[in-house]
Amino acid sequence: MKKKIIISTLLISSIISAQNKGLVANSESPYSKLQSVGLQDVKWTNGFWKEQFDVETKNTLPYMWDLYHNDSISHAYKNFEIAAGLSKGAFKGPSFHDGDFYKIFEGMAATYAVTKDKKLDAEMDKAIALFAKVQRKDGYIHTPVLIDERWGTLGPEEVKKQLGFEKYNMGHLMTAACIHYRATGKTNFLNIAKGVADFLYDFYKKASPELARNAICPSHYMGIVEMYRTTKNPKYLELANNLIDIRGTTNDGTDDNQDRIPFRQQTTAMGHAVRANYLYAGVADLYAETGEKKLLDNLESIWDDVTYRKMYITGGCGSLYDGVSPDGTSYNPADVQKIHQAYGRPFQLPNATAHTETCANIGNVLWNWRMLQITGDAKYADIVELALYNSVLSGMDLEGEKFLYNNPLNVSNDLPFHQRWGNEREGYIALSNCCAPNVTRTVAEIGNYAYNISKEGLYVNLYGSNQLKTKFLNGEEIEIEQQTNYPWDGKITLKIVKTSKDLQNFFLRIPGWSQNASVSINNSKITDKIVSGTYLKLNQKWKKGDVIELNLPMPVELMEANPLVEEVKNQVAVKRGPLVYCLESDQLPAKISVNDVALNLKSNFATNNFTLNNRNLVSIDAEAVINSNNSWNKSLYKPLSSKDATAVQVKLIPYFAWGNKGKGEMTVWMSH
């Protein structure tokens, strides 16, 4: 492990195999059961994700790219120019500004992999040339420090700046560089990332534990493992191990940063939800390379804690903008610490004040995706799907140019306090626009989540009309056409256009939410037992023209929460397929709040197609009751009354689409 191996740029291109071009290059990871298909291997052809990808390419990506070049709004690109010496000025913006730009860049690279748009390629090369001018000779790149170094204004706050989002920014640089290399085959950005990775290796070799421990929001854990996978330089894997080893080894660690105690002692989700989910994703990446059982054991324990006690019905994470930990065990202020954007206590899931930062929900996707890779367990794909359709897509409007920092499950006009973060999407969220670049790259990359390959066959994870052209580990090609109107309809067909002798098994994900699924092959219904929440293995000698049809009934379901979730006790939420639904106040009579509505559980719950902002959606019509005695002026409690109740018809819409009709109220949970 300690032997120093230098790999030349010329050799890098020969290292990457045809199968090693996905979001995670895990085709040679010894403890990964599944492997990614290439970034370019899946193209959406119609339906839900094609519409979303079109919004991405036509609206979101160009909007974000232009926004981050506009120094009157965002100073991110300007900071690079100042750090490169192309203009004079001071650093402006949040300390994670560099990383935000790298995320947009990653989205551009992933989009280029599919579209091969030469304009995108040229824009990326221009940005990379600027990064190269900024980078210090020792590989260091972080504009807040480099600007002060260049203009001689770096004072005693140098260390403080280094302990900001420095490593977070570097992590996103390394990830974006790996994606760019896989999308383009060019090494210009990868060479910069190698300099960063080498700097980090040397830094962590020499840094004191106190200096080393302070890397908040550890995107560099994922980034450094991806650099190892891409270059095969063993010192990067050594660094990834070291990053885990140093956590919790000092006296100044915090629960907020998940480093008060060593990771190998952590069995529950604690602290800042974004930082936590990024950490868990990075640890999963490390397990894929080392197979250290303790890492996986802890990840599975933490996953149970999140999924069964701390996650919203939308897949959202991080319930409290301000929380504490641990709770109820000590009066010592050194033990009870303030936690920012916290996971909170088990079952502590408020709705109107739910923080559920979009980045935390994306972190949930990144973590569960990696858990799926190393285990092949469909329960992780269920969470990927849940979060993508609900708490990730809710992070931007239907037209792809306005964004949410937090994703509440209730918006009420009568809240008697001002929330720090508003409930209306904005084109630019001042001081905390990190979520907009994150959702930008995520939507660009969803196609890579749709399938996996393994030595056993092809795994189908997400459903949507697309064309898959990929290669198995031996280089043999396979081509599949998927047709479906999912998530609005549960009929999915998979047609084999080109096959391989290695294609012996199809593994179809039978979603955990589904019941009574059926499958037929060439119009012949299979009699195998179909179990929800698993992959159904279909084994036979496949040939060109074979058609697999999966039918997933999609009845409207009324959901209840564990009674320990006090805030929604005796309330229901409405779900259909993977989608959570909500009620908006525009469906109600004037001056009636969504909080005054009781849902009639015996409603017919009819579904109807409709369009909103040029997007095709499905609503659910239901009956509800409004009690005329709904005034709470100077009342905290009053007698229960059912007199003069009025029946009304309401239209529920998918949660991700709320807030696209102007300001108003919204709720996911309703009384009955």
Secondary structure, 3 states (H helix, E strand, C coil): CCCCCCCCHHHHHHHCCCCCCCCCCCCCCCCCCCEECCCCCEEECCCHHHHHHHHHHHHHHHHHHHHCCCCCCCCHHHHHHHHCCCCCCCCCCCCCHHHHHHHHHHHHHHHHHHHCCHHHHHHHHHHHHHHHHHCCCCCCCCHHHHHHHHCCCCCCCHHHHHCCCHHHHHHHHHHHHHHHHHHHCCCHHHHHHHHHHHHHHHHHHHCCHHHHCCCCCCHHHHHHHHHHHHHCCHHHHHHHHHHHHCCCCCCCCCCCCCCCCCHHHCCCCCCEHHHHHHHHHHHHHHHHHHCCHHHHHHHHHHHHHHHHHHCCCCCCCCCEEEEEECCCCCCCCCCCEEEEEECCCCCCCCCCCCCCCHHHHHHHHHHHHHHHHHHCCHHHHHHHHHHHHHHHHHHECCCCCCECCCCCCEECCCCCCCCCCCCCCECCCCCCCCHHHHHHHHHHHHHHHCEEECCCEEEECCCCCEEEEEECCCCCEEEEEEEECCCCCCEEEEEEEECCCCCCEEEEEECCCCCCCEEEECCEECCCCCCCCEEEEEECCCCCCCEEEEECCCCEEEECCCCCCHHHCCEEEEEECCEEEEEEHHHCCCCCCHHHEEECCCCCCEEEEEEECCEEEEEEEEEEEEECCCCCCCCCCCCCCCCCEEEEEEEEEEHHHCCCCCCCCEECCEEC
